[in-house]
Amino acid sequence: MDPGKIFGARKTVEQVEEGHELAPKFDADGLIPAVTTDYRTGELLMHGYMNAEALARSIETGEAHYYSRSRQVLWHKGATSGLVQKIRQLLIDDDQDCVWLRVDVGGNGASCHVGYRSCFYRRVPTGAGQSDAPLQLEFTETEKVFDPDEVYPGAENPTRL
């Protein structure tokens, strides 16, 4: 699918915000944020980015594709792990600069490459007083759904810096 053919030009605020034409606004790096939630529960699973090709492939295949800023590559979520995200609904916000994917996740239902179900497995304490030490995060998930070293062996492991 050619992104140039399925994405309209951004002409006016009214056309973008009230029109029927898909005219996504990619940032200076050619990316658009993508928020992904579980279709049934609404649980926030992950946040990623898409370039025009990733968004076009997601639309075409019905499966989530993202763009890795750290690796500078397009990736099909679940191609290595088997945790494919089947898109049940793809929404775009009012000014078309963010997408929301509502998905069913294959395999064991995890979406985090660290092994947890959600990428948002730690809470930041609020209302904490001033301190010279970094804030300590609180884990909201304690059990990993899978072992990332088994799923992503060696250098392929995206958890390695």
GUTORTI-414062 format. One record per atom (N, C-alpha, C, O): residue number from 1; residue in one letter; atom name; x, y, z. Coordinates in steps of 0.2 Angstrom, whole numbers. Example, Ala and Ser with C-alpha at 12.3 -4.5 7.8 and 13.67 -1.06 7.14 Angstrom:
GUTORTI-414062
1;a;N;66;-28;39
1;a;CA;62;-22;39
1;a;C;66;-16;39
1;a;O;71;-17;42
2;s;N;64;-11;35
2;s;CA;68;-5;36
2;s;C;64;0;39
2;s;O;67;6;40
END
This chain:
GUTORTI-414062
1;m;N;4;-6;0
1;m;CA;0;0;0
1;m;C;4;6;0
1;m;O;9;7;4
2;d;N;3;11;-5
2;d;CA;7;17;-5
2;d;C;4;22;-1
2;d;O;-1;24;-2
3;p;N;8;24;4
3;p;CA;6;29;9
3;p;C;4;36;5
3;p;O;-1;39;7
4;g;N;7;37;0
4;g;CA;6;43;-4
4;g;C;-1;43;-7
4;g;O;-4;49;-9
5;k;N;-4;37;-8
5;k;CA;-10;37;-11
5;k;C;-16;36;-6
5;k;O;-22;38;-8
6;i;N;-15;34;0
6;i;CA;-20;33;5
6;i;C;-20;39;10
6;i;O;-26;40;13
7;f;N;-15;43;10
7;f;CA;-15;49;15
7;f;C;-16;55;11
7;f;O;-13;56;6
8;g;N;-21;59;13
8;g;CA;-23;65;9
8;g;C;-18;71;12
8;g;O;-15;70;17
9;a;N;-18;76;8
9;a;CA;-14;82;9
9;a;C;-18;86;15
9;a;O;-24;86;15
10;r;N;-14;89;19
10;r;CA;-17;93;24
10;r;C;-18;100;22
10;r;O;-13;104;20
11;k;N;-24;102;21
11;k;CA;-26;108;17
11;k;C;-28;114;22
11;k;O;-26;119;22
12;t;N;-33;112;26
12;t;CA;-36;117;31
12;t;C;-37;114;37
12;t;O;-38;107;38
13;v;N;-38;118;42
13;v;CA;-40;115;49
13;v;C;-47;112;49
13;v;O;-47;106;52
14;e;N;-51;114;45
14;e;CA;-58;111;45
14;e;C;-58;105;41
14;e;O;-61;100;44
15;q;N;-54;104;36
15;q;CA;-53;98;32
15;q;C;-50;92;37
15;q;O;-52;87;37
16;v;N;-45;94;41
16;v;CA;-41;90;45
16;v;C;-46;88;51
16;v;O;-46;82;53
17;e;N;-49;92;54
17;e;CA;-53;91;60
17;e;C;-60;89;59
17;e;O;-62;85;63
18;e;N;-63;90;54
18;e;CA;-70;89;53
18;e;C;-71;85;46
18;e;O;-77;83;45
19;g;N;-66;84;42
19;g;CA;-67;80;36
19;g;C;-66;73;36
19;g;O;-65;70;42
20;h;N;-67;70;31
20;h;CA;-68;62;30
20;h;C;-61;59;28
20;h;O;-60;53;27
21;e;N;-56;64;26
21;e;CA;-50;61;23
21;e;C;-45;60;28
21;e;O;-43;64;32
22;l;N;-41;54;27
22;l;CA;-36;53;32
22;l;C;-30;57;30
22;l;O;-27;56;24
23;a;N;-28;62;34
23;a;CA;-22;66;32
23;a;C;-18;67;39
23;a;O;-17;72;42
24;p;N;-14;61;40
24;p;CA;-10;61;47
24;p;C;-4;67;46
24;p;O;-2;68;41
25;k;N;-3;69;52
25;k;CA;2;74;53
25;k;C;8;71;56
25;k;O;8;69;62
26;f;N;13;69;53
26;f;CA;20;66;55
26;f;C;24;72;58
26;f;O;24;77;55
27;d;N;28;71;63
27;d;CA;32;76;65
27;d;C;39;77;61
27;d;O;39;74;56
28;a;N;43;81;63
28;a;CA;49;83;59
28;a;C;53;77;58
28;a;O;57;77;53
29;d;N;53;71;61
29;d;CA;56;65;60
29;d;C;52;60;56
29;d;O;54;55;55
30;g;N;46;62;54
30;g;CA;42;58;50
30;g;C;38;53;54
30;g;O;36;48;51
31;l;N;37;54;60
31;l;CA;34;49;65
31;l;C;27;52;68
31;l;O;26;58;68
32;i;N;23;48;69
32;i;CA;17;49;73
32;i;C;16;45;79
32;i;O;17;39;78
33;p;N;14;47;85
33;p;CA;14;43;91
33;p;C;8;38;90
33;p;O;3;40;87
34;a;N;9;32;93
34;a;CA;3;27;93
34;a;C;3;24;100
34;a;O;7;22;102
35;v;N;-3;25;102
35;v;CA;-5;22;109
35;v;C;-9;16;107
35;v;O;-14;16;103
36;t;N;-7;11;111
36;t;CA;-10;4;110
36;t;C;-13;1;116
36;t;O;-10;1;122
37;t;N;-20;0;116
37;t;CA;-23;-3;122
37;t;C;-27;-10;120
37;t;O;-28;-12;114
38;d;N;-28;-14;125
38;d;CA;-32;-20;124
38;d;C;-39;-19;122
38;d;O;-42;-15;125
39;y;N;-41;-22;117
39;y;CA;-48;-21;114
39;y;C;-53;-22;119
39;y;O;-58;-18;120
40;r;N;-53;-28;123
40;r;CA;-58;-30;128
40;r;C;-58;-26;134
40;r;O;-63;-24;137
41;t;N;-52;-25;137
41;t;CA;-51;-22;144
41;t;C;-50;-15;144
41;t;O;-51;-11;149
42;g;N;-47;-12;138
42;g;CA;-45;-5;138
42;g;C;-39;-4;141
42;g;O;-36;2;142
43;e;N;-35;-9;144
43;e;CA;-29;-8;147
43;e;C;-24;-5;142
43;e;O;-23;-7;137
44;l;N;-20;0;145
44;l;CA;-15;3;141
44;l;C;-9;-2;140
44;l;O;-6;-4;145
45;l;N;-7;-4;134
45;l;CA;-2;-9;133
45;l;C;5;-6;131
45;l;O;10;-8;134
46;m;N;5;-1;127
46;m;CA;11;2;125
46;m;C;10;8;121
46;m;O;4;10;119
47;h;N;15;12;120
47;h;CA;16;18;116
47;h;C;22;17;112
47;h;O;27;15;114
48;g;N;21;18;105
48;g;CA;26;18;101
48;g;C;25;23;95
48;g;O;21;28;96
49;y;N;29;23;90
49;y;CA;29;27;84
49;y;C;28;24;78
49;y;O;30;18;77
50;m;N;25;27;73
50;m;CA;24;24;66
50;m;C;26;30;62
50;m;O;25;36;63
51;n;N;30;27;56
51;n;CA;31;32;51
51;n;C;25;30;46
51;n;O;21;26;47
52;a;N;26;34;40
52;a;CA;20;33;35
52;a;C;20;26;33
52;a;O;14;23;32
53;e;N;25;22;32
53;e;CA;25;15;30
53;e;C;22;11;35
53;e;O;18;6;33
54;a;N;24;12;41
54;a;CA;21;8;47
54;a;C;13;9;47
54;a;O;10;4;48
55;l;N;11;15;47
55;l;CA;4;16;47
55;l;C;0;13;41
55;l;O;-5;10;42
56;a;N;3;14;35
56;a;CA;0;11;29
56;a;C;0;3;30
56;a;O;-5;0;28
57;r;N;5;0;32
57;r;CA;5;-7;33
57;r;C;0;-10;38
57;r;O;-3;-15;38
58;s;N;0;-6;44
58;s;CA;-5;-8;49
58;s;C;-12;-7;46
58;s;O;-16;-12;47
59;i;N;-14;-2;42
59;i;CA;-20;-2;39
59;i;C;-21;-8;34
59;i;O;-27;-11;34
60;e;N;-16;-9;30
60;e;CA;-17;-14;25
60;e;C;-18;-21;28
60;e;O;-22;-25;25
61;t;N;-14;-23;33
61;t;CA;-13;-30;36
61;t;C;-18;-31;41
61;t;O;-20;-37;43
62;g;N;-20;-26;45
62;g;CA;-24;-27;51
62;g;C;-20;-29;57
62;g;O;-23;-31;62
63;e;N;-13;-28;56
63;e;CA;-9;-30;62
63;e;C;-4;-24;63
63;e;O;-2;-21;58
64;a;N;-2;-23;69
64;a;CA;1;-17;71
64;a;C;9;-18;68
64;a;O;12;-23;69
65;h;N;11;-12;65
65;h;CA;18;-11;63
65;h;C;20;-4;66
65;h;O;16;0;66
66;y;N;26;-4;68
66;y;CA;29;2;72
66;y;C;35;4;68
66;y;O;38;0;64
67;y;N;38;9;70
67;y;CA;45;11;68
67;y;C;49;12;75
67;y;O;47;16;79
68;s;N;54;8;75
68;s;CA;59;9;81
68;s;C;64;15;80
68;s;O;68;15;75
69;r;N;63;19;84
69;r;CA;67;25;84
69;r;C;75;23;86
69;r;O;79;26;83
70;s;N;75;18;91
70;s;CA;82;16;93
70;s;C;86;12;87
70;s;O;92;13;86
71;r;N;82;8;84
71;r;CA;85;4;79
71;r;C;84;6;72
71;r;O;87;4;67
72;q;N;80;12;71
72;q;CA;79;15;65
72;q;C;76;10;59
72;q;O;78;10;54
73;v;N;72;6;61
73;v;CA;69;1;57
73;v;C;61;0;58
73;v;O;59;1;64
74;l;N;58;-2;53
74;l;CA;51;-4;53
74;l;C;50;-11;57
74;l;O;54;-15;55
75;w;N;45;-12;61
75;w;CA;45;-18;64
75;w;C;37;-20;65
75;w;O;33;-16;66
76;h;N;36;-26;63
76;h;CA;30;-29;64
76;h;C;29;-32;71
76;h;O;33;-37;72
77;k;N;25;-29;75
77;k;CA;24;-32;82
77;k;C;22;-39;82
77;k;O;17;-41;80
78;g;N;27;-43;85
78;g;CA;25;-50;86
78;g;C;29;-54;81
78;g;O;28;-60;82
79;a;N;32;-51;76
79;a;CA;35;-56;71
79;a;C;41;-60;74
79;a;O;41;-66;72
80;t;N;44;-58;79
80;t;CA;49;-62;83
80;t;C;46;-66;89
80;t;O;47;-72;89
81;s;N;42;-63;93
81;s;CA;39;-66;99
81;s;C;33;-70;98
81;s;O;31;-74;102
82;g;N;29;-69;92
82;g;CA;23;-72;91
82;g;C;17;-68;95
82;g;O;11;-70;94
83;l;N;19;-62;98
83;l;CA;14;-58;101
83;l;C;11;-53;97
83;l;O;11;-47;98
84;v;N;8;-55;91
84;v;CA;6;-51;86
84;v;C;0;-47;88
84;v;O;-5;-50;92
85;q;N;-1;-41;87
85;q;CA;-6;-37;89
85;q;C;-11;-36;83
85;q;O;-10;-33;78
86;k;N;-17;-39;83
86;k;CA;-22;-39;78
86;k;C;-26;-33;80
86;k;O;-29;-32;85
87;i;N;-27;-28;75
87;i;CA;-30;-22;76
87;i;C;-38;-23;75
87;i;O;-40;-26;70
88;r;N;-41;-22;80
88;r;CA;-49;-22;80
88;r;C;-52;-15;79
88;r;O;-57;-15;75
89;q;N;-48;-10;80
89;q;CA;-50;-3;79
89;q;C;-44;1;79
89;q;O;-40;1;83
90;l;N;-44;6;74
90;l;CA;-38;11;73
90;l;C;-42;17;73
90;l;O;-45;19;68
91;l;N;-40;22;78
91;l;CA;-43;28;78
91;l;C;-38;34;77
91;l;O;-32;32;79
92;i;N;-40;39;75
92;i;CA;-35;45;74
92;i;C;-38;51;78
92;i;O;-44;52;78
93;d;N;-34;55;81
93;d;CA;-36;60;85
93;d;C;-39;66;81
93;d;O;-38;66;75
94;d;N;-41;71;84
94;d;CA;-44;77;81
94;d;C;-40;81;76
94;d;O;-42;82;70
95;d;N;-34;82;77
95;d;CA;-29;85;73
95;d;C;-25;80;69
95;d;O;-20;82;66
96;q;N;-26;74;69
96;q;CA;-23;69;66
96;q;C;-16;68;67
96;q;O;-12;67;62
97;d;N;-13;69;73
97;d;CA;-6;69;74
97;d;C;-5;63;80
97;d;O;1;63;83
98;c;N;-10;59;81
98;c;CA;-9;53;85
98;c;C;-14;48;84
98;c;O;-20;49;82
99;v;N;-12;42;84
99;v;CA;-16;36;82
99;v;C;-17;32;89
99;v;O;-13;31;93
100;w;N;-23;29;89
100;w;CA;-25;24;95
100;w;C;-26;17;92
100;w;O;-31;17;88
101;l;N;-23;12;93
101;l;CA;-24;6;91
101;l;C;-27;2;97
101;l;O;-25;1;102
102;r;N;-33;-1;95
102;r;CA;-37;-6;100
102;r;C;-36;-13;97
102;r;O;-38;-14;92
103;v;N;-32;-17;101
103;v;CA;-30;-23;98
103;v;C;-31;-29;103
103;v;O;-33;-29;108
104;d;N;-31;-35;99
104;d;CA;-31;-41;103
104;d;C;-24;-44;102
104;d;O;-21;-43;96
105;v;N;-21;-46;107
105;v;CA;-14;-48;107
105;v;C;-13;-56;107
105;v;O;-16;-59;111
106;g;N;-9;-59;102
106;g;CA;-9;-66;101
106;g;C;-4;-69;107
106;g;O;-2;-65;111
107;g;N;-3;-75;106
107;g;CA;1;-79;111
107;g;C;-2;-78;118
107;g;O;-7;-79;120
108;n;N;3;-76;123
108;n;CA;1;-76;130
108;n;C;-2;-69;132
108;n;O;-3;-67;138
109;g;N;-3;-64;127
109;g;CA;-6;-58;128
109;g;C;-2;-52;130
109;g;O;-4;-47;132
110;a;N;5;-54;130
110;a;CA;10;-48;132
110;a;C;11;-44;127
110;a;O;11;-46;121
111;s;N;13;-38;128
111;s;CA;15;-33;123
111;s;C;21;-30;125
111;s;O;24;-26;121
112;c;N;24;-31;131
112;c;CA;30;-28;133
112;c;C;36;-32;131
112;c;O;36;-38;133
113;h;N;41;-29;128
113;h;CA;47;-33;126
113;h;C;51;-35;133
113;h;O;56;-39;132
114;v;N;50;-32;138
114;v;CA;53;-34;145
114;v;C;50;-40;148
114;v;O;53;-43;152
115;g;N;44;-42;145
115;g;CA;41;-48;148
115;g;C;35;-47;152
115;g;O;31;-52;153
116;y;N;33;-41;153
116;y;CA;27;-39;157
116;y;C;21;-39;151
116;y;O;22;-38;145
117;r;N;15;-39;154
117;r;CA;9;-39;149
117;r;C;9;-32;146
117;r;O;8;-31;140
118;s;N;10;-27;150
118;s;CA;10;-20;148
118;s;C;16;-16;149
118;s;O;20;-18;153
119;c;N;18;-12;144
119;c;CA;24;-8;145
119;c;C;24;-3;151
119;c;O;29;-1;153
120;f;N;18;-2;154
120;f;CA;17;3;159
120;f;C;16;-1;166
120;f;O;11;-2;168
121;y;N;22;-4;168
121;y;CA;22;-9;174
121;y;C;25;-6;180
121;y;O;26;-9;185
122;r;N;26;1;180
122;r;CA;29;5;186
122;r;C;25;11;187
122;r;O;23;14;182
123;r;N;24;13;193
123;r;CA;21;19;195
123;r;C;26;24;197
123;r;O;30;22;201
124;v;N;25;30;195
124;v;CA;29;36;198
124;v;C;25;39;204
124;v;O;19;41;203
125;p;N;28;39;210
125;p;CA;25;42;216
125;p;C;24;49;215
125;p;O;28;53;212
126;t;N;18;51;216
126;t;CA;16;59;216
126;t;C;15;61;223
126;t;O;14;58;228
127;g;N;16;68;224
127;g;CA;16;71;230
127;g;C;22;70;234
127;g;O;21;72;240
128;a;N;27;67;232
128;a;CA;33;66;236
128;a;C;37;73;237
128;a;O;37;77;232
129;g;N;39;73;243
129;g;CA;43;79;244
129;g;C;50;80;240
129;g;O;52;75;237
130;q;N;53;85;241
130;q;CA;59;86;237
130;q;C;65;82;240
130;q;O;65;80;246
131;s;N;69;79;236
131;s;CA;74;75;238
131;s;C;80;75;233
131;s;O;79;77;227
132;d;N;86;74;236
132;d;CA;92;74;231
132;d;C;93;68;228
132;d;O;97;67;223
133;a;N;89;63;229
133;a;CA;90;56;226
133;a;C;84;55;221
133;a;O;79;58;221
134;p;N;86;51;216
134;p;CA;80;50;211
134;p;C;74;47;214
134;p;O;75;43;219
135;l;N;68;48;211
135;l;CA;62;45;214
135;l;C;63;38;213
135;l;O;65;35;208
136;q;N;60;34;217
136;q;CA;60;27;217
136;q;C;53;24;214
136;q;O;48;26;216
137;l;N;53;21;208
137;l;CA;47;18;205
137;l;C;44;13;209
137;l;O;48;9;212
138;e;N;38;12;208
138;e;CA;34;6;212
138;e;C;31;2;206
138;e;O;28;4;201
139;f;N;33;-5;207
139;f;CA;31;-10;202
139;f;C;23;-11;203
139;f;O;21;-12;208
140;t;N;19;-11;197
140;t;CA;12;-12;197
140;t;C;11;-19;195
140;t;O;6;-22;196
141;e;N;16;-22;191
141;e;CA;16;-29;189
141;e;C;22;-32;192
141;e;O;28;-29;192
142;t;N;21;-38;195
142;t;CA;27;-42;198
142;t;C;29;-48;194
142;t;O;35;-51;195
143;e;N;24;-51;190
143;e;CA;26;-57;187
143;e;C;26;-56;179
143;e;O;22;-53;176
144;k;N;32;-58;176
144;k;CA;33;-57;169
144;k;C;28;-63;166
144;k;O;28;-68;168
145;v;N;26;-61;160
145;v;CA;22;-66;156
145;v;C;26;-71;152
145;v;O;25;-76;151
146;f;N;32;-68;150
146;f;CA;37;-72;147
146;f;C;44;-70;149
146;f;O;45;-65;151
147;d;N;49;-74;147
147;d;CA;56;-73;148
147;d;C;59;-70;142
147;d;O;60;-73;137
148;p;N;61;-63;142
148;p;CA;63;-60;136
148;p;C;70;-63;133
148;p;O;71;-63;127
149;d;N;74;-66;137
149;d;CA;80;-69;135
149;d;C;79;-76;131
149;d;O;82;-78;126
150;e;N;73;-79;132
150;e;CA;71;-85;128
150;e;C;67;-82;122
150;e;O;68;-86;116
151;v;N;64;-77;122
151;v;CA;60;-75;116
151;v;C;64;-71;111
151;v;O;64;-71;105
152;y;N;69;-67;114
152;y;CA;73;-63;110
152;y;C;81;-65;112
152;y;O;84;-61;115
153;p;N;83;-70;109
153;p;CA;90;-73;111
153;p;C;95;-68;108
153;p;O;95;-65;102
154;g;N;101;-67;112
154;g;CA;107;-64;109
154;g;C;106;-57;107
154;g;O;102;-53;111
155;a;N;109;-55;102
155;a;CA;109;-48;100
155;a;C;102;-45;97
155;a;O;101;-39;97
156;e;N;97;-50;96
156;e;CA;91;-48;94
156;e;C;86;-45;99
156;e;O;81;-42;98
157;n;N;89;-46;105
157;n;CA;85;-44;111
157;n;C;84;-37;111
157;n;O;89;-33;113
158;p;N;78;-34;110
158;p;CA;77;-27;110
158;p;C;78;-24;117
158;p;O;78;-18;118
159;t;N;78;-28;123
159;t;CA;79;-25;129
159;t;C;86;-24;131
159;t;O;88;-20;136
160;r;N;91;-26;127
160;r;CA;98;-24;128
160;r;C;100;-17;125
160;r;O;98;-15;119
161;l;N;103;-13;129
161;l;CA;105;-6;127
161;l;C;111;-6;122
161;l;O;113;-1;120
END
